[in-house]
Amino acid sequence: MQAAQETEIEIDGKVYRVGRLNAKQQLHVFRRLGPLLAAIGKPVGEMVRAYGSLKEAEGSGKASLGDVLEPVMNELAKMPDAEVDYVIDTCLSACSRREGDRFAPMMRQGVLVFQDIDMVAMVRLSIEVIKDNIGNFLSTPR
């Protein structure tokens, strides 16, 4: 049953599986990201209200990804290192990487197993975990 809930992605030629966090982990990641998510919501909401959609906002030339990134980066910069570490470590604990014919966990006893992972891969995996685990909570009902 667990495999059905996993997503496979490739980053820099390596295949990763993104799994599920338990409900408490989801809650703790969500609450730590609250200010960051609010920072995204405000400019995105304003662009959608003004232009009808993000795509139209960017197409207008009057709004850009920078309009969203600036408040996000400001909130991220305010987060204590321990909070960022918690989010990244928790997200990576839900991931595994293909090694030969098997998948090995990314984290073991709170330590990153693969020392060759770079920041870009670490952030991409964390974003995938967040999307897969709390993305439904953030999306608006249709």
N, C-alpha and C positions, 0 to 999 in steps of 0.2 A: 504494500500500500504506500509506503514512503516514497518509492521511486516515482510513482505517479504524480507526486507533489513536487518533484525536483525539476529544475530547468537546467539545461546544459548550454553553456556559452563558451566561445573560444576567445581568448585574449592572448595576443602575441604568440600564436601557435600552440598554446596550451589549452586543454579542455578542462573546464570546471563545471561542477554541479552546484547549483544553488538550492539549498533545502529550506526547511521550515524552522522557525523559532517557536518555542513554546509560548503559550499565552502571556505568561509573566515577562518573558524576554521581550515580546512584542510591546507590551505596555511600557516597560522601562526604556526601551529604545525610543518609542513614540514620545514619551514625556520629556526625554532629554533633547529631542529634536523639535519640540513644540515651538520655541522662539524662531528657529530656522524655518520651519514650515509656515509659520505666520508671516515671516518676512517674504516668502515666496508668494503667498496667497494675496497679499495686498497689491503689489504691482501687477500680478497676472490678472487679478479681478478687475483692476482699473483698465487694463488694456482690453480685456474682453468686453467690458461695459462700453468703452469708447469705440471699439472697432468691430465688435461682433465675434471675433475669434483671435487667437494668438497669431494664426497664419496671416490674417488680414492686417493685424497690428504691425507685424514685421514687414509685410508688403507695402504698407503705407509710407515707410521710411521715417516715420515719426516715433516709432517704438522699436526697441531692439532687445536682444538677449542681455545686454548690459544693464538695462532697466531692471531686470530681475536679479542679475548676478551681484550687483553692488550691495543691496540690502542683505542678500544671503551671505556674502563674504563678510560683511560687517558683523552679522550674528555669529558666524562661524569663528571669527577672530575673538569674540567675547567668551566663547565656551572654554572652560578650563581644560587643560590637557587630559586630566583624568576622565572627564565626560566624553571627550572625543575618543580616547582610548577604549572606554566602555562600549561605545557604539561600534567602533571598528572591530574590536575583539569579538563582540557578541555576533556581529554580522558574519565575520570570517569563521566563527565556530559553526555556522550553518552551511559552510562550503567545503567542498572536497575537490581534489585535482587528480586528473588521470595520470597515473604513473604505470606505464606498461599496460597490462590488461586489467588493472584494478583502479579504484579511486581511493585516495588517501585523504584523511581529514586535514584541513588547513591548520587547525589549532589542536594542540595536545597539552592538557593541563595548563591552559592559559598562555601558551607560548606558540608563536607562529612557527610552523614546521618548516616551511619553505623560505629560506633566506634570500632566494633570488627574485622574489616578488617585488615589484616596484610600486611606487605611490599610485600611478595611474591604474594598475590592475587592482590594487587594494581598494581604491575608491569605487571603481566600476563594479567590483563584486559587492561592496557594501550597498551601493545604490540598487543593484539587482535584488539583494536580500530585502531591502526596505520596500521596494516596489512589490515584490512577491508576498511580503508578510503584512504590511500595513497599507499598501496601496488601495485596497478595497475600502478601507475605512476612510481614506481621504477623498475618494471619488464621490461625486454627487450622484444621487439616484436619478434614473432617467424615467 
